[in-house]
């Protein structure tokens, strides 16, 4: 599975799930030499505009990365500099209590991605979901993509590995759709969740 396949599914999902949505691929940013691009940049329509900055990781990316730190550094650059350049801004609105920005790091539902996230589960799990961007409520999410086949109907889903329910939690396993690509990947992966009521060995 390649990242362009993931990008196609994400675009199809947002175009089906929202009316008047704006979607850009490889959206660049540049703040005093801190350059980069976001795999998918999504803005829903006014008046309640919500923005999604999405980094996608499939097998080639996790295979080439030196580890989770390298992937998270790229993600943090996006968080730090995307809205710092002159091409992007956020409209503040008084009384907003839900996130207006979602910063998503989304992994493919493959065996290699499962093994990568499991190996580095403490790092990914420690990413705090809550933040604000220039005073605007925002949310960070590390997650696996599921229901790729339902993207064209707006049925794509993201199963988080940070926040209240992490990779090794029973709630994470219960949220995985049966007979899904992610369920198959976890079955085939070299990971050990431990038995019922047990926590897996986290030595790294």
N, C-alpha and C positions, 0 to 999 in steps of 0.2 A: 504494500500500500504506500502510495506516494503523497506528498503534501499537496500537490495540485488536485488530487482526487478529494482530499479533505476540504480544500478551498472551494471546489465546485459544490460539494454538499452543503457547506456553510452558507454560501451565497444563495443556493436554492432554498434553503430553510428560511432565511431571513426574508427573501422576496415573497415566499408563500405565507409567512407568519404575520407580516406587517404590510399595511397599505402605505404607499408613498415612501418607502424606505430608500435611503441612499447607500450604496455599497461600492467600495473601492478596494482593489487588490494592490498589494505592494505600495501602500500609501507612504510616501517619504516624509521625513522630518529632518530638520537641520537647525540646531541651536548652537551658534558660535563654534562650529566644527564638530559638534556631537551629532553625527549623521547616522541614520538608520532608516528602516522601513517596517511597517506593520503589515503582516500577511493579509489581514482583512480588516477594513475599517468600515463600521456600520453606523449610520445615524437614522433613527426613526423620525417620523414627521412631527412637526409642532402640533399643538402647543406643549405637549409633554415629551419633549425630545430626550431620548436616551441614546448614549453612544457606547459602542462596543469596540475595544481594541483587542484584536485576536492574533495570538501567535500559535502556529500549528507545528506540531512535531510528529513526524512519522519515523519509520525505521532508519532511513539514511541519516537523519539528524541526530538521533540518539546514538547511532553507531559511530558517527564521526566526532561527537562531543567528548571532551575530556572527562565529563561528569556532569552532575546536576548543577554545580556552581557555574559552569560555562553557560548553560541554558538559562539559568536564573539571572546571570549578569545581563544577557541580551534582553530578557523580560524587564529587568529593572531599568535599563536604558530607555525602553519604550515608556515606562511609567514616569520617568524623571524628565524626559526631554520632549515628548510628543506635543504637549500643550505649552511648552516653553518657547516654541518657535512662533513666527509671525503668521503662519498659514492656518493654525488651528486655535480655536478658542472655545470656551464653555460659557453658555448663557446661564447666569445665576438666577435662581428664582426663590423668593422668600417662601418659607413654609414647606419646602421639599423635604420629605422624610424617607424617600426611597432612593437607592443609588441612581445617579444620573449618568455614571460611567461604570462600565464593567471591563476590567482588564483580565482577559482570559488567556491562560496557557493550556491549550487543548492537545491531548495525546491521542494518537490513533489507537483503536482497539486491537492491537496486535501483540503477539507473544513477546517480541523484543521490547516493545514499549512497556508492557506489564512488568517485565523483569527489570527494566531500567528504573521505573517508578518505585517498585518494591525495594530495590537495592538502596535507593535514596529517599525512602518514604519519610524519614524524619525531617529531612531538609524541606521537601515539598509540603509536608504536613504542617510545618512550623510557620508557613507564610500566613500572616494575619489577613483575614478576609476584609477587614474594615480599614478604610482610609478616607481622606478627602483630597481632592485635587483643586487647588486654588479656592478652597472653601466650599466646594461642591461635593456632596456625599458620593462615594465611590466604593467599589467592591473588587477585591482580587479573588480569582478562582483558578485553582489548579485542577484539571478534570480530564476524564476520558470521554471521548465522543461515543455515543451509542445511537442506535436506530438510524444508521446512515442510509439505509434503504428507504426510509420514510421522510428524507429531507425535502423532497419536492412537494410534500404535503404539509410542510412545516412541523414535522414530527421529530426532528433531531433533538437529542437530549445530551446533557452534560452531567456526568457523575463526578462530584468533587472528591478530591483526596486531601483537601485542607479544610480547616474550620472545625465545626462540631463533630463531623463524622470523617475520620481519616481512612486511609487505605486498608488498615488492618481491622477496622471496626466491623462488628456484625451488621450494623446498619448499611455499610458500604456494600457488603455482599448481598444483602436483601434487596438493594436497589438495582441490581444488575438484571436486565431482562433475561428470561430463560431462552435458551437456544440462540442467543445473540453472539455477534463476533467477539464481544468482550468476554462473555462467559466461556466461549471456546478458547480464547487466548489465555485466560487465567487457568483453565484446565490443563492446557499444554505447557504453561510456563513452569520454570524451575523456581517455584516459590512455596513457602510453607506458612500457611496461616495458623497452624496449630489446631488442636482439637477444640471442641465446644468449651467455651469459658477460659481457654488458654490464650495467652498472647504469644506471637511468634518471636523467635530469637531476633533481636535487633542489633546484634553486634555487627559492625561493618569494618 
